């Protein structure tokens, strides 16, 4: 028969072990937001391509070309403009159609969105590759274990052994 002192001693050790294990666990860390540096922002931002200058857009507007034709010329030349609000107002005063100004601003915003989306996709791909690498390393470290067969030898049921002293 097991004595009460023996059982109490083991329960006390078990409680102490659980207390120490609970204190030793690490607190959950909040995920950190990766900030973009100014150099990365400059790299991501679309560069201004001036295949069709602003003066040429003004001349085309004064030559009475439709807004759709001017927009098509901007698309064909693959021009991108980074304009301030005052520059847009100045172009409007010079006779450039509002549809053309809207297209210029919308294409600039779309280029910014595309640049950020490309950067996010690149970061996600890098993170996914890193996770796959860690998963492969973990799988190589841990051998496959089938609980049905037992480890490391197959288990075929209870084994009865007759040994001396039992």
N, C-alpha and C positions, 0 to 999 in steps of 0.2 A: 504494500500500500504506500502510496506517495504521501509524504507528510505535507501539512499546510505550509510550513516554512519553506520547503523546497519549491512548491508551486508559487508562492508569493514572491520568492526571490526571482524566479524566471519571469513572472509578470512584470515585476519592477524593472528588470533589465530590458524587456521588450518595450515598455512604456518609455524608458530613457532613450532607447535606440530610435524609436519613432519621433521623439521630441527633437533629438539631434538631427535626424534626417529632415524633419520639417524646417528646422532653422537653417539648414545648409542649402536649401533650394534657392535658386536665383529668382529674383522678382522678374516679372514679365516686362520686357523692354518695349517701349513704344517704337513704332517704325519711324525711321528718320527720313525726312524729305531731303532729296538731293537738290541742292540749289545749283543754278546755272551761273557760271562766272561771266564776267563781261566779255572775256575773250571768246568763250563758247557762244555767247549771244551774238557777237559780231560774225562768227563763223556761220551760225544758223540763219541769221537774217538774210533775206534775198538781196542780192547786189543790184544796183541800179544799172540797167542796160539801156543805153540811149541810141538805139539804131534809128529811131525816129525822134528827132529833138522836139522840144516844146514849141519852139518857133515854127517848125514845120507843121505842127498840129494847128497852130494859130493861122498859118497861111492857108492850110487846107480848109479851115472853117470859114475864112474870109473869101475863099474861092467858091463858096456855097456847095461844098460836098455834103452829103447827108451824114447824119451821126453814125449810121450803120456802116457807111463806107469808110469813115475815119477809124471806127473801131476795128474794122476788118484790116485796115492798113497797120494799125498798132499790133494786132494779133499776128499778121504776116511777118512783121519785122521783129517779133518777139521782144518788144520793148517793155520794160518795167520801170515805173517811176515811183520814187519816194518823195512825195510832195507834202509840204505843210499846208495848213488851212489857208494861210495868206496867199500861197502860190496858187492854190485852187481858185480862190476868189479873183486873183489877178487874171488867170486864164478865162474865167467867166466874164470879166469886164472886157476882155479883148475879143469876145464873141464866140468862144468855144461852147458848143452845146452842152447842156446839163447831162445828157445821156453819156457823152464822152467822158466828162469829169467823173460821173458815177462809175463808169467802167474802169477808169484809171484807179480810182480808190478801191473798188471791189477787187480788182486783180492784184493790187498790192496786199490787201488783207488776206486774200486766198493764198498768195505766195508765202506769207508769214505762217498761216495755218499749216500749209504743206510742209514747211521747213520744220516746224515743231513736231508735227506728226511723224515725219521721217526720223527725227532725233529720238522721239519716244519709242518708235518701232525698233530702232537700232539698240536702244538700251534694254528693251524687253527681250530682244533676241539674245543679247549678251547675257542677261540674267537667266534666260531659259537654258542656254548652253552651259552656264555655270551650274545650274541645278541638275542638269542631266549628267554632267561630269561627276558631281558629288554623289548622285544616285549610283552611277557605275562603280565608283570607288567603294561605296558602302556595300554594294552587292558582291564585289570581289572580296571584300574583307570578311563577310559573313557567308559561310558555306550554306548550301541549301539543306533544310531540315524538314523532313516529312514527319509530322507528329504521329501518323498512323504506324510507321515502322519503327519509331524510336530512334534514339541517338546514342551512341554512334553505331549500335548494332540493332538488327531487327528484333522486334519483340513479338513473340509468338504466343504469348499467354503466360500464366503463372508457371513458374518452374519450382519443382519440389526437389530439394537436394537433401540427401541424408548424409550428414556429417557427424563426426564424433562429437559428443557433448551435447547434442540437441535431441 
